[in-house]
Amino acid sequence: MSALKLYDYPRSGNCYKVRLLLSMLGLDYERVNTDVLKGETLTPLFKQINPRGQVPVLVDGEETIWDSMAILVYLARRYGDSSWLPQDVMGAVRVTQWLAVSENELLYGLARARASLVLGRPFDLASCQQDGQAGLAVMDARLSGADWLVGGGVTIADIACYPYVSLAPEGAVSLQPYPGVRSWLERLEALLSE
C-alpha cells in the first residue's frame, strides 16, 4: 500500500471530513499542514498539486486527488468496503444526494455562518443561517425515521455532513429544533470514539 499524504488545514471542515474517513478506515497517513490564511494554497508550487488552490488534497503514490467529495469517494472505493459507498445504482445515488446537501446547504449555510462569526469572513450571517437551517430540516426529516442518511449503516454521506452540522452552534445555529439530527450526531460520535 502506498504512503498517503494529506495536505490539510486543521480548521477546515472539508479537511476534517477526510481525516474522519481516514481514521475510520484505519489508514496511516502523513499530514502536511497547509495554512490557508497565510496563502500557502495560492503559491505556484501548491497549485501544481491542486490548480484550484484549495485543501484538502490527498496524494496516494502516483495519484493526486483534490476536493473533499472526490477524496471521500476515492478512499471509500480504494480502501473501504461497499458499505461506505454502495455499489448498486440507487445506493450510490442516495449517497450522492447527501454529498450535494453537504456542499450546498451545509457549506453555504452552516459553514459560512461559522466562518462569519469565527473567522470574520464577510458573509451575510442571517442568510447563511437560514440556508443552514433548511439543510438541517431536510436531514432531520430523513433522520427522524432512520439512523443513518443512507441505508442501515454509516456511509460517506454521514462523514460528509458531519463536520459542519456538529459545528453549527459556532455559527449561532441551534440544533435544538432537530432531534433526529442530534440523535444522529450522538450515534456518529459514538463510532468515532471507538
C-alpha positions in Angstrom: 0.0 0.0 0.0 1.3 3.4 -0.9 2.0 6.1 1.7 -0.8 8.5 1.9 -0.2 12.2 2.3 -2.9 14.7 3.2 -2.5 18.4 2.5 -4.6 19.7 5.4 -5.8 22.8 7.3 -6.9 21.9 10.8 -9.9 24.3 11.0 -11.3 23.3 7.6 -14.5 21.2 7.8 -13.7 19.8 4.4 -10.3 18.6 5.6 -11.9 17.2 8.7 -14.2 15.0 6.6 -11.2 13.4 5.0 -9.4 12.9 8.3 -12.5 11.3 9.8 -12.7 8.8 7.0 -9.0 8.1 7.1 -9.3 7.4 10.8 -12.5 5.2 10.4 -10.7 3.2 7.7 -7.7 2.8 10.0 -5.3 4.3 7.4 -2.0 5.8 8.3 -1.1 9.0 6.5 1.3 11.9 6.6 -0.4 15.3 7.4 1.0 18.3 5.7 -0.3 21.4 7.4 -1.1 24.0 4.8 -2.1 27.4 6.2 -4.9 28.7 4.1 -5.0 32.1 6.0 -1.3 32.7 5.1 -2.0 32.0 1.4 0.0 28.7 1.3 -2.6 27.2 -1.0 -2.1 30.0 -3.6 1.6 29.5 -4.2 2.7 28.3 -7.7 4.2 25.2 -6.0 0.9 24.3 -4.3 -1.1 25.0 -7.5 1.0 22.3 -9.2 -0.7 19.9 -6.7 -4.2 21.5 -6.9 -4.8 24.1 -9.6 -7.9 25.2 -7.6 -5.6 26.4 -4.8 -7.6 24.6 -2.1 -7.2 22.0 0.6 -7.7 19.1 1.1 -5.5 17.3 -1.3 -4.7 13.6 -1.0 -1.6 12.1 -2.6 -1.6 8.3 -2.8 1.5 7.2 -4.6 1.2 8.4 -8.2 -2.4 9.6 -7.7 -3.3 13.1 -6.6 -6.9 13.8 -5.7 -8.3 17.2 -4.7 -11.8 18.2 -3.4 -13.1 16.6 -0.3 -16.0 14.8 -2.0 -13.7 13.3 -4.6 -11.3 12.2 -1.9 -14.1 10.6 0.1 -15.2 8.6 -2.9 -11.6 7.6 -3.7 -11.0 6.4 -0.2 -14.3 4.5 0.0 -13.7 2.7 -3.2 -9.9 2.2 -2.9 -9.7 1.3 0.8 -13.2 0.7 2.2 -15.9 -1.9 1.5 -19.1 -1.2 -0.3 -20.8 -0.1 3.0 -19.1 3.3 2.6 -20.3 3.8 -0.9 -22.8 1.3 -2.2 -22.2 -0.5 -5.4 -25.8 -0.5 -6.5 -27.1 2.4 -8.6 -29.7 3.7 -6.2 -27.5 3.3 -3.1 -24.8 5.4 -4.9 -27.4 7.9 -6.0 -28.7 8.3 -2.4 -25.2 8.9 -1.1 -24.5 11.4 -3.9 -27.7 13.3 -3.0 -26.4 13.8 0.6 -23.0 14.8 -0.7 -24.8 17.5 -2.6 -26.5 18.7 0.6 -23.1 18.8 2.4 -21.7 21.0 -0.4 -24.8 23.3 -0.7 -27.0 23.9 2.3 -24.4 22.8 4.9 -21.4 24.5 3.3 -23.1 27.7 2.1 -25.3 27.8 5.2 -23.7 26.3 8.3 -20.0 26.6 7.3 -20.3 30.2 6.1 -22.3 31.2 9.2 -19.4 29.8 11.3 -16.8 31.5 9.1 -18.6 34.8 9.5 -18.6 34.6 13.3 -15.3 32.6 14.0 -13.1 33.9 11.2 -14.7 37.3 10.5 -15.5 36.4 6.9 -17.8 38.8 5.1 -20.9 36.6 4.6 -24.5 37.6 5.2 -24.9 35.8 8.6 -28.7 35.7 8.6 -28.9 34.3 5.0 -26.3 31.7 5.8 -28.1 30.7 9.0 -31.4 30.4 7.0 -29.7 28.2 4.4 -28.2 26.0 7.1 -31.5 25.6 8.9 -33.0 24.5 5.6 -30.4 21.8 5.2 -30.9 20.7 8.8 -34.6 20.4 8.3 -34.0 18.1 5.3 -31.6 16.0 7.3 -34.0 15.9 10.3 -36.9 14.7 8.1 -34.7 11.8 7.0 -33.2 11.1 10.4 -36.5 11.2 12.3 -37.2 7.7 10.9 -33.7 6.4 10.1 -30.4 6.0 12.0 -28.2 7.0 9.0 -28.6 9.2 5.9 -28.5 6.2 3.6 -29.3 2.6 4.3 -28.6 0.8 7.5 -25.1 2.0 8.4 -22.7 4.8 8.2 -21.6 5.9 4.7 -19.5 8.7 3.3 -22.8 10.7 3.2 -22.7 10.8 7.0 -19.0 11.6 7.1 -19.5 14.5 4.5 -22.4 16.1 6.5 -20.9 15.6 10.0 -18.3 18.4 10.4 -20.5 21.4 9.6 -23.5 20.1 11.4 -21.5 19.4 14.5 -20.1 22.9 14.4 -23.4 24.6 13.7 -23.6 26.2 17.1 -20.3 28.1 16.3 -22.4 29.8 13.5 -25.2 30.6 16.0 -27.4 27.9 14.5 -29.1 25.8 17.2 -29.5 22.1 16.8 -32.3 22.0 19.4 -35.1 22.0 16.8 -33.7 18.9 15.1 -34.0 15.9 17.4 -33.3 13.4 14.5 -30.0 15.3 13.7 -29.0 15.4 17.4 -29.5 11.6 17.8 -27.6 11.0 14.5 -24.7 13.1 15.9 -24.6 11.0 19.0 -24.6 7.8 17.0 -21.8 9.0 14.8 -19.7 10.4 17.6 -20.0 7.0 19.4 -18.5 5.4 16.3 -15.7 8.0 16.2 -14.8 7.4 19.8 -14.4 3.6 19.4 
